[in-house]
């Protein structure tokens, strides 16, 4: 088994990559670099060097996951945020995303919480360098296939992320060696999907089936087949038969459901037999590879050490995000074991304007607010204190899980009018959750199962779009929240077909005159 994937690089490699690639298709190209640093001409010569460059190409996944919290989870009906009126900071730019008030000039799209468009193209640029240089170097066939397989998977992943969130985008498939090569017009949505499928069809024969657990964190055949199934079911021209084939293949691999749902997210079980692909994090005080989800999702408190087990910590505007809505909490079936594993009630008292002091963490199932107490909901999946430092946590982020593959297969079968064949797959997931088996599989009850099984894993927004439910569901969310929060603007939650994708960041259009903006922005 390969060594566990770590996004840390040897000194000098980041400098090398910064000097030879475009961070996005619109960023300045750096062509002068100190002679004491590694050069692109001398670096891509050995298998070890290609492996290091490949590891670097995984790194943008971390930024994409973080941005996805705002663009995929908070945009959906699962979560919202706590508005701290006494300390606004740059909160309005982040708040615009779940309120459906963002635009191409919004700092939320460009800088805060991140430039997803640029992060995707950063990964694509790294991959294109690897693939272009790999053709020119003599390496053992097995090593070359393995590197190419992972690289093609990652390029497909980044383009799928782009086409889902921005529509048709420019296809860059070669290493960029001059500034003018970075300026291209947009390809159509169908052309982008065709390229994604082509990359995955090339990648899958080169990738290995996960044979032992914990895995290394690197892409496998199962991850590529899961991505391809999503692509077939999300593209304008659906191909459910092809998706079914890929998903059935996954069921014959070595994946299993862990006996307990909560164990799936325990840092002690990273890359377990239920994990098909997850973004890797490491909590220490030196590498800078930590996650911070528990801190971001917790309510801002006057005593964060109570929640986090770390003395001398503080909380600020980076906390209180991605808060489960009351509707989400109430939507769990009675007896669903996933509720307490996914969500916690943080109980306490408020003094002054909004100074919240936490006194207890409780189970939301059947929770009744106590007289004189205040409470906030908090995502619990990524909460495993005590932590070693503030905003420094070890939790990985799940991208594809085996339970998700089973539910996607069930959806696929129902769409092919094979509802009876879908039942065993959805019921395997429900059984683990402590719920009775369904007697009929429908798109609605499978969508409901997906919502709760994959809650807070950045799937809900794109699932709603794929299922054709995004507009009515988000309108209903807006109606509910406007009765609770009088500060919401009348034009918030104005969800239309145009708003199912995001604007191309305005800065990119300024730099590349061949780009056109999405309608409605």
Secondary structure as UniProt FT lines:
FT   TURN            11..12
FT   HELIX           13..20
FT   TURN            25..26
FT   TURN            35..36
FT   HELIX           40..43
FT   TURN            44..45
FT   HELIX           47..58
FT   HELIX           60..68
FT   HELIX           69..73
FT   TURN            74..77
FT   STRAND          79..80
FT   TURN            85..86
FT   TURN            89..90
FT   HELIX           91..98
FT   TURN            99..100
FT   TURN            104..105
FT   HELIX           107..110
FT   HELIX           116..134
FT   TURN            135..136
FT   HELIX           141..166
FT   HELIX           179..182
FT   HELIX           189..204
FT   TURN            205..206
FT   HELIX           221..234
FT   HELIX           240..251
FT   HELIX           262..265
FT   HELIX           267..269
FT   TURN            270..271
FT   TURN            273..274
FT   STRAND          275..279
FT   HELIX           293..297
FT   HELIX           304..308
FT   TURN            311..312
FT   TURN            317..318
FT   STRAND          323..324
FT   HELIX           326..330
FT   TURN            334..335
FT   HELIX           338..342
FT   STRAND          343..351
FT   TURN            352..354
FT   STRAND          355..363
FT   TURN            365..366
FT   TURN            371..372
FT   STRAND          374..379
FT   TURN            381..382
FT   TURN            390..391
FT   STRAND          392..393
FT   STRAND          397..401
FT   HELIX           402..415
FT   TURN            416..417
FT   HELIX           419..432
FT   TURN            433..434
FT   HELIX           443..453
FT   TURN            454..456
FT   HELIX           460..467
FT   HELIX           470..484
FT   TURN            486..487
FT   TURN            490..493
FT   HELIX           497..500
FT   HELIX           506..511
FT   TURN            513..514
FT   TURN            519..520
//
